[in-house]
Amino acid sequence: MVRELRKEDRYANVASQLPHKVVIGLGANSPGVWGTPAETIAHALAEMRRARIDVVAVSPLYATAPVGSARQSSYVNAVALLDTSLSPEALLRAVKAIERRSGRRGGRPWGPRTLDIDIIDYKGQIRFWRRGRAAFAEPGARPLTLPHPLAHERAFVLRPLIDLAPDWRHPVLGKSARELWRQAPKRGQGAVIERL
């Protein structure tokens, strides 16, 4: 079951832990072997726990407009806070293995997904950013860029992140989740439709 953080616990428990934790984004818009997109996200979080990755907190789920092809179903998105001793590369391998077990196969960039898991922030580490911009922001094969090269522009990441950790600060840009949300597009691709 997806465990949401109670509103009164958000600031006291999460904000103080953020510099030592990992923030991930989860999304799905196609049914898979684990069920509906919402069921798949819950199952993926359980898989992480089985892999000894501690899921500290999970945002509410949001329905969001797809990015890419217009002929896709809406996505279900969430953000989770993790505690792990895995290196960034080992964590990436672990979440990609979970994606494969969910039934995800290769496909076109920004196409339909049974599950998509992205590392948004790994304990504040910065990799492959230059002059305030990600060196690798295009889809496809690229080195692990930290923080995620596009998370600060994506409403479907920022809205659930505000519920989980509104005072999270982008390691490169220095802006909080709230500040980034105010600047994010509210319509079109990736827009938040509703809280589920």
C-alpha positions as CSV (number, residue, x, y, z in Angstrom):
1,M,0.0,0.0,0.0
2,V,1.2,3.5,-0.8
3,R,2.0,5.3,2.4
4,E,1.2,9.1,2.3
5,L,2.8,11.5,4.7
6,R,0.3,13.2,7.0
7,K,0.2,17.0,6.4
8,E,1.3,17.8,10.0
9,D,4.3,15.5,9.7
10,R,5.7,16.9,6.4
11,Y,7.9,19.7,7.6
12,A,9.2,18.2,10.8
13,N,10.1,14.8,9.4
14,V,10.9,15.3,5.7
15,A,12.5,18.7,5.4
16,S,15.3,17.9,7.9
17,Q,16.1,14.6,6.2
18,L,16.2,15.8,2.6
19,P,20.0,16.5,2.3
20,H,20.6,12.8,3.1
21,K,17.8,11.2,1.1
22,V,16.9,10.4,-2.5
23,V,13.9,11.8,-4.4
24,I,12.4,9.8,-7.2
25,G,9.6,10.3,-9.6
26,L,7.2,7.5,-10.6
27,G,4.8,7.5,-13.5
28,A,2.7,5.1,-15.5
29,N,-0.1,5.3,-18.1
30,S,-0.5,1.8,-19.4
31,P,-1.8,-1.2,-17.6
32,G,0.8,-3.9,-17.0
33,V,1.5,-7.2,-15.3
34,W,1.0,-5.4,-11.9
35,G,-2.4,-3.9,-12.8
36,T,-3.5,-0.3,-13.4
37,P,-1.0,2.5,-13.4
38,A,-1.8,3.3,-9.7
39,E,-1.5,-0.4,-8.7
40,T,1.8,-0.6,-10.6
41,I,3.2,2.4,-8.7
42,A,2.2,0.8,-5.4
43,H,3.7,-2.5,-6.4
44,A,7.0,-0.8,-7.6
45,L,7.3,0.8,-4.1
46,A,6.8,-2.6,-2.5
47,E,9.5,-4.0,-4.9
48,M,11.9,-1.3,-3.6
49,R,11.3,-2.3,-0.1
50,R,12.0,-5.9,-1.0
51,A,15.3,-4.7,-2.5
52,R,16.2,-3.1,0.9
53,I,15.6,0.4,-0.4
54,D,13.7,2.2,2.4
55,V,10.7,4.2,1.1
56,V,10.5,7.0,3.7
57,A,7.4,8.8,2.3
58,V,5.2,8.9,-0.8
59,S,3.2,11.8,-2.2
60,P,-0.4,11.5,-3.3
61,L,-1.0,10.3,-6.8
62,Y,-1.8,12.8,-9.6
63,A,-3.4,12.3,-13.0
64,T,-1.3,14.3,-15.5
65,A,-1.3,15.0,-19.2
66,P,1.2,12.9,-21.2
67,V,4.4,14.3,-22.7
68,G,5.1,13.4,-26.3
69,S,2.5,11.7,-28.5
70,A,-1.0,13.1,-28.1
71,R,-2.5,9.6,-28.5
72,Q,-1.7,8.4,-25.0
73,S,-3.7,8.0,-21.9
74,S,-3.2,10.3,-19.0
75,Y,-0.4,9.4,-16.6
76,V,-0.5,8.7,-12.9
77,N,2.5,10.3,-11.2
78,A,3.9,10.4,-7.7
79,V,7.2,11.3,-5.9
80,A,8.8,9.3,-3.2
81,L,11.6,9.9,-0.7
82,L,14.1,7.1,-0.3
83,D,16.8,6.1,2.1
84,T,19.5,3.9,0.6
85,S,23.1,3.1,0.9
86,L,23.2,2.2,-2.8
87,S,25.3,4.4,-5.1
88,P,23.5,6.4,-7.7
89,E,24.4,3.9,-10.4
90,A,23.4,0.9,-8.3
91,L,20.1,2.6,-7.5
92,L,19.5,3.3,-11.2
93,R,20.1,-0.3,-12.0
94,A,17.7,-1.4,-9.3
95,V,14.8,0.9,-10.4
96,K,15.4,0.0,-14.1
97,A,15.1,-3.7,-13.1
98,I,11.8,-2.9,-11.4
99,E,10.6,-1.1,-14.5
100,R,11.4,-4.3,-16.6
101,R,9.6,-6.5,-14.1
102,S,6.5,-4.3,-14.4
103,G,6.4,-5.2,-18.1
104,R,8.1,-2.1,-19.5
105,R,10.0,-2.7,-22.7
106,G,11.9,-0.3,-24.9
107,G,10.0,2.2,-26.9
108,R,10.0,5.7,-28.2
109,P,11.0,8.6,-26.0
110,W,8.1,10.0,-24.0
111,G,5.8,7.2,-25.2
112,P,3.4,5.1,-23.2
113,R,4.9,3.4,-20.1
114,T,3.8,0.6,-17.8
115,L,6.2,2.3,-15.4
116,D,8.8,5.0,-15.4
117,I,11.1,5.7,-12.5
118,D,13.5,8.7,-12.5
119,I,16.0,9.7,-9.9
120,I,15.2,13.4,-9.3
121,D,17.8,14.1,-6.6
122,Y,20.4,11.9,-5.1
123,K,21.4,13.4,-1.7
124,G,22.1,16.7,-3.3
125,Q,24.7,15.4,-5.7
126,I,25.4,17.4,-8.9
127,R,26.6,15.6,-12.1
128,F,26.8,16.8,-15.7
129,W,25.5,20.3,-15.1
130,R,27.3,23.3,-16.6
131,R,26.5,27.0,-16.0
132,G,23.1,26.2,-14.5
133,R,22.1,23.9,-17.3
134,A,22.1,20.1,-17.6
135,A,24.7,19.0,-20.1
136,F,22.4,16.1,-21.2
137,A,18.7,17.0,-21.2
138,E,17.5,15.0,-24.3
139,P,15.8,11.7,-24.0
140,G,17.7,8.5,-24.8
141,A,21.1,7.2,-23.7
142,R,23.0,9.6,-21.5
143,P,25.0,9.5,-18.4
144,L,23.2,9.7,-15.1
145,T,22.6,13.4,-14.7
146,L,21.9,14.6,-11.2
147,P,19.7,16.3,-10.3
148,H,17.4,15.1,-13.1
149,P,17.9,17.4,-16.1
150,L,14.2,18.3,-16.6
151,A,12.5,17.8,-13.2
152,H,12.6,21.5,-12.5
153,E,10.4,22.1,-15.5
154,R,7.9,19.3,-15.1
155,A,4.6,20.0,-13.4
156,F,4.0,16.3,-13.0
157,V,7.1,16.1,-10.8
158,L,6.8,19.4,-9.0
159,R,3.2,19.2,-7.9
160,P,3.6,15.9,-5.9
161,L,7.0,17.1,-4.7
162,I,5.3,20.1,-3.1
163,D,3.0,17.7,-1.2
164,L,6.0,15.6,0.0
165,A,8.7,18.3,0.5
166,P,7.7,21.8,-0.4
167,D,11.0,23.2,0.9
168,W,13.2,20.8,-1.2
169,R,15.8,22.9,-3.0
170,H,17.1,22.2,-6.5
171,P,20.8,21.5,-5.9
172,V,21.9,23.6,-8.9
173,L,19.3,26.2,-9.3
174,G,18.8,26.8,-5.5
175,K,15.0,27.3,-5.9
176,S,12.5,25.5,-3.7
177,A,9.9,23.1,-5.1
178,R,7.3,25.8,-4.5
179,E,9.3,28.4,-6.5
180,L,9.8,26.0,-9.4
181,W,6.1,25.1,-9.3
182,R,5.1,28.7,-9.7
183,Q,7.3,28.9,-12.8
184,A,6.2,25.6,-14.4
185,P,3.7,25.5,-17.3
186,K,0.2,24.7,-15.9
187,R,-1.3,23.7,-19.3
188,G,-0.3,21.4,-22.1
189,Q,2.0,18.4,-22.0
190,G,2.8,17.2,-18.5
191,A,0.2,19.4,-16.9
192,V,-1.4,18.3,-13.7
193,I,-5.1,17.3,-14.3
194,E,-6.2,16.3,-10.8
195,R,-5.2,14.7,-7.5
196,L,-6.4,11.1,-7.3
